Structures are given as structure tokens and as C-alpha cells.
Amino acid sequence: MGLLRIMLPPKLQLLAVLAFGVAVLFLENQIQKLEESRGKLERAIARHEVREIEQRHTVDGPRQDVTLDEEDDVVIIYNRVPKTASTSFTNIAYDLCAKNKYHVLHINTTKNNPVMSLQDQVRFVKNVTSWKEMKPGFYHGHVSYLDFAKFGVKKKPIYINVIRDPIERLVSYYYFLRFGDDYRPGLRRRKQGDKKTFDECVAAGGSDCAPEKLWLQIPFFCGHSSECWNVGSRWALEQAKYNLINEYFLVGVTEELEDFIMLLEAALPRFFRGATELYRTGKKSHLRKTTEKKLPTKETIAKLQQSEIWKMENEFYEFALEQFQFVRAHAVREKDGELYILAQNFFYEKIYPKSN
């Protein structure tokens, strides 16, 4: 632009600037159209895959005649919270599905909206419970907890999840929006080009690093009620705690992901047999790493920790961590620095009446 000012008269300079601005807007519009087209193509491919599976099962035998063993009549839902190592864990499910003979399905919601419309809730519950061809099934996606009992189903799915230290999760998400990760390095991100560090954002009071952005793990566990998404709601926090204890089979933490996987393999081998070894040795164990991530300073952390929102999200995280460690303590033993799953620790006796 400095060269233009030297060589061109003012009117032509103005025209050149306007032309440049129009070109930038045009390119951004074209990029947006390409992203929308990619989304439509992905949905079309997904629908085609579903039709192929249903047709294949129809040829093999009538759908209504499908009878599942109790071991196969199982659905796991992993309503994954963004930036909690969810891709690393999900890739293990994908790697094991052929060997362990189950299906993996991604719940792809428009714009990753975690709240489903009422009609989509009905459709989703019906799909999950009645789609026998996809059982046993492992569903995963950025969707908040959905109470299947509200829809009158007889057998509810098994919910699992992983959560993370709330500030670490927000920092990871902040840089992810700007620089992406090593999973899809060429994909254009929403905030690409913004070089401001997380520390600078907090110091300037930016919206992308505001305490309100911490409010995510609580509503994901709280569910589809309006109050769940009311930032700072004490009721939402208590409901999230209730659901974690009563509706989730197991909730791990990112910082102890291997132990979470070990417990799942011990408790649900139908899905997770071989998962621990795969996590330890597989190339995809830590596949997704946010690029250009810089750790925040102590001053930045202290400023965020003054927020009531952080205090509530951290309370929920500490609650989940304590529960996970409690479950782990009763399921494993330590020897020479290694954890080992306990063998069955109960048996039956004094069985009456005696058989002849």
C-alpha cells in the first residue's frame, strides 16, 4: 500500500483500496460457501452410508426379525465436551470397532449446537433405541446430556464422558480457534489470523477469554433444560452433579485419561477390549494437539479464578475428579508404580434350597 501511495494519485489510491476490500469480501464469501458445501456433502455421504447399511440388512433378513443377544443390545453415548482429549479417546473406539464387532456413529449437529430441538430429541431417542442394525453401538458428539427416561424408553443407553481443568480447557479452545491442530492442519479456523495471546486477551477484557466462556462442562452434564445454559446457575451445577452420579456410568478426566480407559476396558470389555494397550502403544493416542498453544501466566490464571463462574466450573471439575478417583481406588491396585485391575472380589454362598 505504501508503494501505491507513491505511484498513484489519491482517487486511484481510493479505488485500489476499495477494490482490494471487495476482493477480500468476495474471497471470504467464497470460503464460506465452500465450507457450507462441504457440510452438505458430508451430510449427503452420511445419509448414503446409512441407506447402504439398512439395505444390506434388509437383504440379509427382515428388520423386524432381528433379535439381539443381551450382550449386543447395548448403546454407549459419549457426549463429548470440546477440548477434553475427546478426539484421542474416540479414535480408540474407531480403531477397535471392527475387531470387537460394534458400530461407531458420530452425532453431527448443525454448527456443533449442543442443544437439540424437541423434535430432534424425539428422532434421536427413537434412532438410538430402535436401530437394531447399529447395535451394539457407540455414539459420540458434542451434545448435552439427554434424559431418555422422559421419552418412555425401557432401556436407557450407557453414558460416559471426560472433563478437564476448566482453565486449561478454555486456553486450549482459544488457541484451537486461531491455529487449529495437527489433526487437520490445513483447515481454516474461525479466528484464523488473530495473533493475540490468551494473556493479552484476558488483560484486554476480550470476549473470547471472558469468564462466561468457562461455562460449558456444567451445561453439558446438566442437559437440555433452559436453566442449564443460564451462566452461573447454582441449580445447573447441582443438576450436573446429580446427573454425573446417577446417569453416567463413568466420567474420567483428561489428566488421567489412561486410567479412564483402563477402567472402561475392565468394566465394558465388549467395547473396550484391547483399549489400554492401544492407547499406550498406538500412533493415534495423542493425535490431536492444539497448535501454537502458550500457557497462561500466573497473573492471568489468578484473574480468571476471581470469577464466580470459574469457582462453579472448578467445583464441578473437583467433584468429578474425586468421584473418578474413588471409583479407581476400588477397582485397581498399585504394584511397582503400575496399576492393575482387581480380579472379581465377591462370590455366592449359602445357596438354598439345596439341589438334589
C-alpha positions in Angstrom: 0.0 0.0 0.0 2.9 2.4 0.7 4.1 1.9 -3.0 0.5 2.7 -4.2 0.5 6.0 -2.3 3.8 7.0 -4.0 2.9 6.0 -7.6 -0.9 6.6 -7.8 -3.0 9.8 -7.5 -5.4 10.0 -4.5 -8.5 8.9 -6.5 -6.8 5.9 -7.9 -5.5 5.0 -4.4 -9.0 5.1 -3.1 -10.3 2.9 -5.9 -7.4 0.5 -5.4 -8.3 0.2 -1.6 -11.9 -0.3 -2.4 -11.1 -3.0 -5.0 -8.9 -4.7 -2.5 -11.6 -4.6 0.1 -14.2 -6.0 -2.3 -11.8 -8.8 -3.3 -11.2 -9.8 0.3 -15.0 -9.8 1.0 -15.5 -11.9 -2.2 -12.9 -14.4 -1.1 -14.3 -14.7 2.4 -17.8 -15.3 0.9 -16.4 -18.0 -1.4 -14.7 -19.7 1.5 -17.9 -19.6 3.5 -19.8 -21.1 0.5 -17.2 -23.9 0.2 -17.5 -24.7 3.9 -21.3 -24.9 3.6 -21.0 -27.1 0.5 -18.5 -29.3 2.4 -21.1 -29.6 5.3 -23.9 -30.5 2.8 -21.6 -33.1 1.1 -20.7 -34.7 4.5 -24.4 -35.0 5.4 -25.2 -36.5 2.0 -22.5 -39.0 2.3 -23.7 -39.9 5.8 -27.2 -40.4 4.6 -26.0 -42.6 1.8 -23.9 -44.7 4.2 -27.0 -45.2 6.4 -29.1 -46.3 3.4 -26.5 -48.7 2.3 -26.3 -50.3 5.8 -30.1 -50.5 6.0 -30.4 -52.1 2.5 -27.7 -54.6 3.3 -29.5 -55.7 6.5 -32.8 -55.8 4.6 -31.2 -58.2 2.1 -29.8 -60.3 4.9 -33.1 -60.6 6.6 -36.3 -58.7 7.6 -35.6 -55.9 10.1 -38.4 -56.9 12.4 -37.0 -60.4 12.8 -33.7 -59.1 14.2 -33.2 -60.5 17.7 -30.2 -59.3 19.7 -28.4 -61.1 22.5 -28.4 -59.2 25.7 -24.7 -58.5 25.4 -25.3 -56.9 22.0 -28.3 -54.9 22.9 -26.1 -52.1 24.3 -25.6 -48.5 23.3 -23.0 -46.2 24.7 -23.3 -42.4 24.3 -20.2 -40.3 24.7 -21.5 -36.7 24.7 -18.0 -35.3 24.4 -17.1 -31.9 25.8 -14.9 -29.9 23.3 -11.1 -29.8 24.0 -11.0 -32.6 26.6 -8.9 -35.1 24.6 -12.2 -36.4 23.1 -10.7 -37.0 19.7 -7.9 -39.1 21.1 -10.4 -41.2 23.0 -12.8 -41.5 20.1 -10.1 -42.7 17.8 -9.6 -45.7 20.1 -13.2 -46.6 19.7 -12.9 -46.4 15.9 -9.7 -48.5 15.9 -11.4 -51.2 18.0 -14.9 -51.3 16.4 -14.1 -53.9 13.7 -12.1 -56.2 16.0 -14.7 -56.0 18.8 -17.7 -56.0 16.5 -19.6 -52.9 17.3 -20.6 -49.7 15.4 -19.3 -46.2 15.9 -21.5 -43.3 14.9 -20.7 -39.5 15.0 -23.6 -37.3 16.1 -23.0 -34.3 13.7 -25.2 -31.4 14.8 -25.5 -28.2 12.8 -22.8 -25.8 13.8 -22.0 -28.1 16.7 -25.0 -26.9 18.6 -25.2 -29.0 21.8 -28.9 -28.4 22.3 -31.3 -30.4 20.1 -34.7 -29.2 19.1 -37.6 -31.1 20.8 -38.4 -32.9 17.5 -34.7 -33.9 17.0 -34.7 -35.2 20.6 -37.6 -37.5 19.7 -35.9 -38.6 16.5 -32.6 -39.2 18.2 -34.1 -41.2 21.1 -36.0 -43.3 18.6 -32.9 -43.9 16.4 -30.7 -44.9 19.3 -33.2 -47.3 20.9 -34.8 -48.9 17.9 -31.9 -49.0 15.3 -31.1 -52.7 15.9 -28.7 -52.8 12.9 -26.4 -50.4 14.7 -26.3 -52.3 18.0 -24.0 -52.7 19.8 -23.4 -49.0 19.1 -21.0 -46.3 20.3 -22.4 -42.8 19.6 -20.3 -39.7 20.1 -20.8 -36.0 19.5 -20.9 -32.5 21.1 -24.4 -32.9 22.5 -25.5 -32.1 26.0 -27.0 -34.8 28.2 -30.4 -36.0 27.2 -32.6 -37.9 29.6 -34.0 -40.9 27.7 -36.4 -41.7 30.5 -38.5 -38.6 29.6 -39.4 -40.4 26.3 -40.7 -43.6 27.9 -37.9 -45.9 26.7 -37.5 -49.2 28.6 -33.7 -49.5 28.3 -31.6 -46.4 28.5 -28.1 -46.0 26.9 -24.9 -46.0 28.9 -23.5 -42.5 29.2 -19.7 -41.9 29.6 -17.7 -38.7 29.4 -14.4 -36.9 30.1 -13.9 -33.5 31.6 -10.8 -31.2 32.0 -9.5 -28.5 34.3 -11.7 -25.6 33.2 -9.0 -23.0 32.6 -6.8 -25.5 30.7 -9.8 -26.4 28.5 -10.6 -22.8 27.7 -6.9 -22.0 26.8 -6.8 -25.0 24.5 -10.1 -23.9 22.8 -8.9 -20.3 22.5 -5.8 -21.3 20.5 -7.6 -24.0 18.6 -9.9 -21.4 17.1 -6.9 -19.5 15.9 -4.3 -22.0 14.9 -6.1 -25.3 14.7 -4.4 -28.6 15.5 -2.2 -31.3 14.0 -5.3 -33.4 13.1 -6.5 -31.2 10.2 -3.7 -28.6 9.9 -5.0 -27.1 6.6 -8.5 -26.4 7.7 -9.3 -22.7 8.1 -10.4 -21.8 11.6 -12.9 -19.2 12.7 -10.4 -16.9 14.4 -7.5 -17.6 12.0 -5.2 -14.5 11.7 -5.8 -13.3 15.2 -2.3 -13.4 16.8 -3.4 -12.1 20.2 -2.2 -14.4 23.0 -4.6 -15.7 25.7 -2.8 -13.5 28.3 -3.3 -10.4 26.1 -6.9 -11.3 25.6 -7.6 -11.5 29.3 -5.7 -8.3 30.0 -7.7 -6.5 27.4 -11.0 -8.0 28.7 -11.7 -9.8 25.4 -14.9 -11.8 24.8 -13.1 -15.0 23.7 -11.4 -15.4 27.0 -14.1 -14.0 29.3 -15.1 -16.0 32.4 -18.5 -16.7 30.7 -16.6 -18.9 28.2 -15.7 -21.2 31.0 -19.4 -22.2 31.4 -19.5 -25.4 29.3 -18.9 -28.6 31.2 -21.7 -27.9 33.7 -24.4 -27.4 31.0 -23.1 -30.4 29.0 -23.8 -32.6 32.1 -26.9 -30.6 33.2 -28.7 -31.2 29.9 -31.4 -29.7 27.7 -33.2 -27.5 30.3 -33.2 -23.8 29.8 -31.6 -23.2 33.3 -28.7 -25.4 32.4 -27.5 -22.7 29.9 -28.1 -19.8 32.3 -24.4 -18.8 33.0 -23.7 -19.1 36.8 -26.8 -21.0 37.7 -26.4 -22.8 41.0 -29.3 -25.1 40.1 -27.4 -26.1 36.9 -24.3 -27.0 38.9 -26.3 -29.2 41.3 -28.2 -30.9 38.4 -24.9 -31.6 36.6 -23.6 -33.2 39.8 -26.7 -35.3 40.2 -26.5 -36.5 36.6 -22.8 -37.3 36.8 -23.5 -39.6 39.8 -26.8 -41.1 38.8 -26.9 -41.1 35.0 -23.3 -41.6 33.9 -21.6 -45.0 34.0 -18.1 -43.4 34.3 -16.7 -39.9 34.0 -12.9 -39.5 33.6 -10.6 -36.6 33.5 -8.3 -35.6 30.7 -5.3 -35.5 33.0 -5.8 -39.2 33.8 -7.2 -40.5 30.5 -5.2 -43.7 30.5 -6.7 -44.8 33.9 -10.2 -43.9 32.5 -9.6 -46.2 29.5 -8.3 -49.0 31.8 -11.4 -48.9 33.9 -13.7 -49.0 30.8 -11.8 -52.0 29.4 -12.3 -53.8 32.7 -16.0 -53.0 33.1 -17.1 -53.0 29.4 -14.8 -55.4 27.5 -17.5 -55.9 24.8 -16.4 -52.5 23.5 -13.1 -51.7 25.0 -11.1 -55.0 25.0 -7.6 -54.0 24.0 -8.1 -50.3 24.5 -5.4 -49.8 27.2 -2.7 -51.4 25.2 -3.8 -49.5 22.1 -3.7 -46.2 24.0 -0.2 -46.9 25.3 1.3 -48.0 22.0 -0.9 -46.8 19.2 0.1 -43.9 17.0 -3.3 -42.1 17.5 -3.1 -42.0 21.3 -2.4 -38.3 21.4 -3.4 -37.5 17.8 -4.9 -34.1 18.3 -2.7 -31.4 19.7 -3.6 -27.7 19.5 -1.0 -25.7 17.6 0.8 -22.6 18.9 -0.7 -23.0 22.4 1.0 -20.8 25.0 0.5 -21.5 28.7 -1.1 -18.6 30.6 0.8 -16.7 33.2 0.0 -16.9 37.0 -1.5 -13.4 36.8 -3.9 -14.5 34.1 -4.9 -17.6 35.9 -5.4 -15.6 39.2 -7.6 -13.1 37.4 -9.9 -15.8 35.9 -10.1 -17.5 39.3 -11.6 -14.5 40.8 -14.8 -15.2 38.8 -17.8 -16.9 40.4 -18.2 -18.8 37.1 -14.7 -20.3 37.4 -15.4 -21.2 41.0 -18.5 -23.1 40.0 -16.9 -24.9 37.0 -13.9 -25.7 39.1 -16.2 -27.1 41.9 -17.8 -29.4 39.3 -14.4 -30.5 38.0 -13.1 -31.2 41.5 -16.4 -33.1 42.2 -15.9 -35.3 39.1 -12.2 -35.8 39.9 -13.0 -37.0 43.4 -15.7 -39.4 42.1 -13.3 -40.8 39.4 -10.5 -41.3 41.9 -13.0 -43.0 44.3 -14.1 -45.5 41.6 -10.5 -46.1 40.6 -9.3 -46.7 44.2 -11.9 -49.6 44.5 -11.1 -51.1 41.1 -7.3 -51.2 40.9 -4.2 -51.9 43.0 -0.7 -50.5 42.6 2.4 -52.6 42.3 5.9 -51.2 41.4 4.4 -48.0 40.2 1.9 -49.7 37.8 -1.8 -50.0 38.2 -3.5 -53.4 37.9 -7.2 -54.2 37.6 -8.6 -56.2 40.6 -10.0 -59.6 40.0 -13.6 -60.4 41.0 -13.8 -59.7 44.7 -17.2 -61.3 45.5 -18.7 -64.8 45.3 -22.0 -66.5 46.3 -22.5 -69.0 49.1 -25.2 -70.5 51.4 -27.4 -71.1 48.3 -30.7 -72.6 49.3 -32.7 -74.8 48.7 -30.0 -77.3 48.1 -30.3 -79.2 44.8 -30.6 -83.0 45.0 
